[in-house]
Amino acid sequence: MKIGQLSKETKLSVYTIRFYEKIGLLQKPSKDQSGHRIYDESDAELINWIACLKNSGMSLNKIKEYSYAFRFKENNKLAELLEIHLVKLKSQSVDIEHYIDVTEEKLKRLKNT
């Protein structure tokens, strides 16, 4: 698929996809006879994971590690990175629940005054 189709499938802009290539999150794709970038479903899967990891707070360096391991099918490394990230997310979830509780309590008090 071409970059426009990949952009539609992943809901990321063409600019973002090219930026990910530039900084090494994505491998430079092959090109067709016209010089257009050609991507496959594996590229779309990786881009979706990159977006998920980025949006959930994984560092750029760790995302690069993930991308490299994904490219070379290093499943043990992928699992290790995701396990560490999951622990971090669960810890953040506990913190967020606390902040929600505190904010709800403050709102109750403000509304009762």
FENZITA-V151200 format. One record per pair of residues at least 12 apart in sequence whose ideal C-beta (glycine too) atoms are under 8 Angstrom apart, sorted by the first residue. I is the first residue (numbers start at 1). J is the second residue. D is the distance in Angstrom with one decimal. If there is no record, write none. Layout:
BEGIN
i:j:d
I:J:D
I:J:D
END
This chain:
BEGIN
i:j:d
1:38:7.2
1:39:5.2
1:40:7.2
1:44:7.7
2:36:5.3
2:37:6.6
2:38:6.9
2:39:7.4
3:17:6.0
3:18:7.6
3:36:7.3
3:37:4.9
3:39:6.9
5:39:7.9
6:39:4.7
6:43:6.5
6:44:6.0
6:47:7.1
9:44:5.2
10:44:5.8
10:47:4.6
10:48:5.7
10:51:6.9
11:51:7.9
12:47:6.3
12:51:6.3
17:47:6.8
20:47:7.0
20:50:6.5
23:60:7.6
23:64:7.9
24:64:6.0
24:67:7.5
25:50:5.6
25:63:6.2
25:64:6.2
25:67:5.0
26:43:6.8
26:46:6.8
26:47:6.9
26:50:7.8
26:67:7.0
27:71:6.1
29:43:6.8
46:67:6.4
46:70:5.4
46:71:7.6
49:66:7.1
49:70:7.1
50:63:5.8
50:66:7.7
50:67:6.6
53:66:6.3
53:85:6.9
56:85:7.2
56:89:6.0
57:88:7.2
57:89:7.6
57:92:7.2
58:85:5.4
62:81:6.2
62:85:7.3
65:77:7.2
65:81:6.1
66:78:6.6
66:81:5.1
66:82:7.9
69:81:6.9
END
